[in-house]
Amino acid sequence: MKISIRLVCLLGLIFVCNLFSCKKSNNNDLFYNSLHDTIPPVNAISVPINTGGTITYHYGDYIHFVGTVTDLETAYKSGKLSSLILEVNQVNLSDSNIRNYLTSTPNVDGKDGFTFNEQLIIPVGTLPIQCKFTITSTDYSGRKDKDSLYFQVIN
């Protein structure tokens, strides 16, 4: 009887030691791996709504920019954003920047998604101006998505 109790205790001790000595691997599917990141971020602009026509605002109007940026590493698995830049620039006919009205760099480091909500007011002016709202998002694998939306501000 004493031998079997000692044997059970010894086997139990070996089991417990093996249980606590197991090493966890970073190859687990739950860990982000930028080498496996095959999908760039996706930008979506909700406001202003692009109806295909000219989006027009008046000087003194509040201009809102609302949307989302999401990133997947692979299908059904979230990735990690590293940066996001939101800009509004006045542009000329050749799409060259004339003046910057907004530059925002929200902290998205390590997030798999982000919702932005910015507003801008261009108080006064006499001539119509053309503006471009640009979103540039980058993930940890260096993949980018860049979207733009044009609008005009009139008197």
Secondary structure, DSSP 8 states (H G I E B T S, - for coil): -HHHHHHHHHHHHHHHHHHHH----TTSTTS--GGG-----EEEEEES---SS--EEETT-EEEEEEEEE-EEETTEE--EEEEEEEEEEE-TT--EEEEEEEE----TT-SEEEEEEEEE----SS-EEEEEEEEEEETTS-EEEEEEEEEEE-
